[in-house]
Amino acid sequence: MESAQAKVAKAEAGNKKAQADLERYKPLIEKDVISKQQWDAAVAEADSEKAQLADAKAGAEAAAEQVKVAREREKQSVAQLKSAETGPQQVAAQNARARQAVAMVAEAQAQLDEAQLRLSYTKIVAPADGIVSRKGVEINQNVAAGQDLLTLVVLDDLWVTANFKETELKHMKAGQEAEIKVDATGKTYHGHVTQIGGATGSVLSLFPAENATGNYVKVVQRVPVRIDFKDLKNEDADHKLRPGLSVEPTVYVK
């Protein structure tokens, strides 16, 4: 900028001198004191100095514009430097917002889980498939916790409780094959002994019998033996068996 201003000052001085020389030559050319060639040279010199002045001024304006642009760039650089210096704080702020967003997502997920859990409480599902034998609730009725709603008879988990005489248990043990004839269906099913009861039926009854001393009469006792069906799913595919039916079990002890 200083160089451009110096060129303008030099061009102004040269133009001033050339214009002054031209003014001095005017009366001399009118009186034919100087030649036409000298006058033309003075005019050309004045025009040249004027053009150089204009060029110097244009250069000064361009230099001023460059300085302005440079200062704008300097301001931008300073702003970028300040922004870079605040970078760690901006990163920390972004991280804090990210953590807040994650916490909000977790809170929303917890609320959704709670809503789904509460929604599941509105449905009461039976623990197994079966037939309702007794219903103690009606539609739109308010129920309390622990209240019996209905009785469900499960038909996929049936077994036989056979009350064998104690004299028939000598060779009987768990795992032995058995056949079960059911009066209601007229069919014979296959099974096996699962376990032999831990006490006789009289002991397990509500009022066990007691024989007084000196009046003892031997009575053959019966022991409950559990017999499970081998292939209930296929042998009773139509679910004709019901709890409480009378059966005739046969256990193969040999």
C-alpha positions as CSV (number, residue, x, y, z in Angstrom):
1,M,0.0,0.0,0.0
2,E,2.9,2.4,0.9
3,S,4.6,1.5,-2.5
4,A,1.4,2.3,-4.4
5,Q,1.0,5.6,-2.6
6,A,4.6,6.5,-3.3
7,K,4.1,5.8,-7.0
8,V,1.0,8.1,-7.0
9,A,3.0,10.9,-5.3
10,K,5.8,10.5,-8.0
11,A,3.2,10.5,-10.8
12,E,1.5,13.6,-9.4
13,A,4.8,15.5,-9.2
14,G,5.7,14.5,-12.8
15,N,2.3,15.4,-14.1
16,K,2.4,18.8,-12.3
17,K,5.8,19.6,-13.9
18,A,4.6,18.5,-17.3
19,Q,1.4,20.6,-17.1
20,A,3.4,23.6,-15.9
21,D,5.9,23.2,-18.8
22,L,3.0,23.0,-21.2
23,E,1.5,26.2,-19.8
24,R,4.9,28.0,-20.2
25,Y,5.1,26.7,-23.8
26,K,1.7,28.0,-24.9
27,P,2.6,31.8,-25.2
28,L,6.0,30.8,-26.8
29,I,4.3,28.7,-29.5
30,E,1.8,31.4,-30.2
31,K,4.7,33.8,-30.8
32,D,6.7,31.2,-32.8
33,V,9.5,31.4,-30.3
34,I,9.7,27.6,-30.1
35,S,9.3,25.2,-32.9
36,K,6.2,23.0,-33.5
37,Q,8.3,20.0,-32.7
38,Q,9.1,21.2,-29.2
39,W,5.4,22.0,-28.6
40,D,4.4,18.6,-29.6
41,A,7.0,17.0,-27.4
42,A,5.7,19.0,-24.4
43,V,2.1,18.0,-25.1
44,A,3.1,14.4,-25.4
45,E,5.1,14.6,-22.2
46,A,2.1,16.2,-20.4
47,D,-0.3,13.5,-21.7
48,S,2.2,10.7,-20.7
49,E,2.5,12.1,-17.2
50,K,-1.2,12.4,-16.8
51,A,-1.7,8.8,-17.9
52,Q,1.0,7.6,-15.5
53,L,-0.8,9.5,-12.7
54,A,-4.1,7.8,-13.6
55,D,-2.3,4.4,-13.7
56,A,-0.7,5.1,-10.3
57,K,-4.0,6.0,-8.8
58,A,-5.6,2.8,-10.2
59,G,-2.8,0.8,-8.7
60,A,-3.3,2.5,-5.4
61,E,-7.0,1.7,-5.4
62,A,-6.2,-1.9,-6.3
63,A,-3.7,-2.1,-3.5
64,A,-6.3,-0.6,-1.1
65,E,-8.7,-3.3,-2.2
66,Q,-6.1,-6.0,-1.6
67,V,-5.4,-4.6,1.8
68,K,-9.2,-4.7,2.6
69,V,-9.4,-8.3,1.4
70,A,-6.3,-9.2,3.5
71,R,-7.8,-7.7,6.5
72,E,-11.1,-9.6,6.0
73,R,-9.1,-12.8,5.7
74,E,-7.3,-11.9,8.9
75,K,-10.6,-11.4,10.7
76,Q,-11.8,-14.8,9.4
77,S,-8.5,-16.4,10.5
78,V,-8.9,-14.9,13.9
79,A,-12.5,-16.1,14.1
80,Q,-11.4,-19.6,13.0
81,L,-8.6,-19.6,15.6
82,K,-11.1,-18.6,18.4
83,S,-13.5,-21.3,17.2
84,A,-10.6,-23.9,17.2
85,E,-9.7,-22.8,20.7
86,T,-13.2,-23.5,21.9
87,G,-13.2,-26.9,20.1
88,P,-12.8,-28.9,23.3
89,Q,-15.6,-27.1,25.0
90,Q,-17.8,-27.7,21.9
91,V,-16.9,-31.4,21.9
92,A,-17.7,-31.7,25.6
93,A,-21.0,-30.0,25.0
94,Q,-21.8,-32.4,22.2
95,N,-20.8,-35.4,24.4
96,A,-23.1,-34.1,27.2
97,R,-26.0,-33.8,24.7
98,A,-25.3,-37.3,23.4
99,R,-25.3,-38.7,26.9
100,Q,-28.5,-36.9,27.7
101,A,-30.1,-38.4,24.5
102,V,-29.0,-41.9,25.5
103,A,-30.5,-41.4,29.0
104,M,-33.7,-40.2,27.4
105,V,-33.8,-43.3,25.2
106,A,-33.2,-45.5,28.2
107,E,-36.0,-43.8,30.1
108,A,-38.4,-44.1,27.2
109,Q,-37.5,-47.8,26.9
110,A,-38.1,-48.3,30.6
111,Q,-41.5,-46.6,30.3
112,L,-42.3,-48.8,27.3
113,D,-41.3,-52.0,29.1
114,E,-43.5,-50.9,32.1
115,A,-46.5,-50.2,29.8
116,Q,-46.1,-53.6,28.1
117,L,-45.9,-55.3,31.5
118,R,-49.0,-53.6,32.7
119,L,-50.7,-54.5,29.4
120,S,-49.8,-58.2,30.0
121,Y,-51.6,-58.0,33.4
122,T,-54.9,-57.4,31.5
123,K,-54.8,-60.9,30.1
124,I,-55.2,-64.0,32.2
125,V,-53.8,-67.1,30.3
126,A,-54.4,-70.7,31.4
127,P,-51.2,-72.5,32.2
128,A,-52.2,-75.4,30.0
129,D,-54.8,-76.6,27.5
130,G,-57.9,-78.3,28.8
131,I,-61.6,-78.1,29.4
132,V,-63.3,-75.7,31.8
133,S,-65.4,-77.7,34.2
134,R,-66.7,-75.0,36.5
135,K,-66.7,-71.2,35.9
136,G,-67.2,-68.8,38.7
137,V,-66.8,-65.5,36.8
138,E,-68.8,-63.5,34.4
139,I,-68.0,-60.8,31.7
140,N,-67.4,-57.3,33.1
141,Q,-67.2,-58.7,36.7
142,N,-64.6,-57.2,39.0
143,V,-62.3,-59.9,40.5
144,A,-59.9,-59.8,43.4
145,A,-56.4,-61.1,43.7
146,G,-56.5,-64.8,44.5
147,Q,-60.1,-65.3,43.6
148,D,-61.0,-68.6,41.9
149,L,-62.2,-67.9,38.3
150,L,-62.7,-71.3,36.9
151,T,-61.7,-75.0,37.2
152,L,-59.6,-76.3,34.3
153,V,-59.3,-80.0,33.6
154,V,-56.0,-80.8,31.7
155,L,-56.3,-83.7,29.3
156,D,-52.7,-83.9,28.2
157,D,-51.3,-85.0,31.5
158,L,-53.3,-87.9,32.8
159,W,-52.2,-91.0,34.8
160,V,-53.8,-93.9,36.6
161,T,-53.8,-94.4,40.4
162,A,-54.2,-98.1,40.8
163,N,-55.0,-99.4,44.3
164,F,-53.3,-102.8,44.3
165,K,-53.5,-105.2,47.2
166,E,-50.4,-105.4,49.3
167,T,-50.1,-109.1,48.4
168,E,-49.7,-108.1,44.8
169,L,-46.7,-105.8,45.3
170,K,-44.1,-108.4,46.1
171,H,-42.6,-108.3,42.6
172,M,-43.9,-105.0,41.5
173,K,-41.5,-102.1,40.9
174,A,-41.1,-98.8,38.9
175,G,-40.5,-99.1,35.2
176,Q,-42.6,-102.3,34.6
177,E,-44.9,-102.5,31.6
178,A,-48.6,-102.1,32.1
179,E,-51.9,-102.3,30.2
180,I,-54.8,-100.1,31.1
181,K,-58.3,-101.1,30.0
182,V,-60.8,-98.2,30.1
183,D,-64.5,-98.9,30.5
184,A,-65.6,-95.6,29.0
185,T,-63.7,-96.1,25.7
186,G,-63.5,-99.8,25.5
187,K,-59.8,-99.5,24.5
188,T,-56.6,-100.8,26.1
189,Y,-53.8,-98.3,26.5
190,H,-50.1,-98.9,27.2
191,G,-48.2,-97.6,30.2
192,H,-45.6,-98.3,32.8
193,V,-45.3,-98.1,36.6
194,T,-43.9,-94.8,37.7
195,Q,-43.9,-95.1,41.5
196,I,-45.4,-97.1,44.3
197,G,-47.2,-95.1,47.0
198,G,-45.5,-94.5,50.4
199,A,-48.4,-95.6,52.5
200,T,-51.6,-97.6,52.2
201,G,-55.0,-96.0,51.4
202,S,-56.3,-96.5,54.9
203,V,-53.4,-94.5,56.3
204,L,-53.9,-91.7,53.8
205,S,-57.6,-91.6,54.4
206,L,-59.2,-88.7,56.4
207,F,-60.1,-91.1,59.3
208,P,-57.5,-93.9,59.5
209,A,-58.9,-97.2,60.9
210,E,-57.5,-98.4,64.2
211,N,-57.9,-101.9,65.5
212,A,-58.2,-102.2,69.3
213,T,-55.7,-104.5,71.1
214,G,-57.1,-108.0,71.4
215,N,-59.6,-107.5,68.7
216,Y,-57.2,-107.5,65.7
217,V,-58.6,-108.7,62.4
218,K,-56.2,-108.9,59.5
219,V,-57.5,-106.8,56.6
220,V,-55.7,-106.8,53.2
221,Q,-54.6,-103.3,52.6
222,R,-54.4,-101.5,49.3
223,V,-51.4,-99.3,48.1
224,P,-51.8,-96.6,45.5
225,V,-49.5,-97.2,42.5
226,R,-49.1,-94.6,39.8
227,I,-49.1,-95.8,36.2
228,D,-48.3,-93.3,33.4
229,F,-49.4,-93.6,29.8
230,K,-46.6,-94.3,27.4
231,D,-48.0,-92.5,24.3
232,L,-51.1,-90.6,25.5
233,K,-50.8,-88.1,22.6
234,N,-51.3,-90.7,19.9
235,E,-53.4,-93.3,21.8
236,D,-55.8,-90.6,23.0
237,A,-55.6,-88.1,20.1
238,D,-59.4,-87.4,20.4
239,H,-59.2,-86.7,24.1
240,K,-61.8,-89.2,25.2
241,L,-60.1,-90.0,28.5
242,R,-61.2,-88.0,31.5
243,P,-60.0,-87.8,35.1
244,G,-62.0,-90.0,37.5
245,L,-62.8,-92.8,35.0
246,S,-62.8,-96.4,36.1
247,V,-60.0,-98.6,34.6
248,E,-58.6,-102.1,34.9
249,P,-54.8,-101.9,35.1
250,T,-52.6,-105.0,34.5
251,V,-48.9,-104.8,35.5
252,Y,-46.5,-107.3,34.0
253,V,-44.1,-108.1,36.9
254,K,-42.1,-110.7,35.0
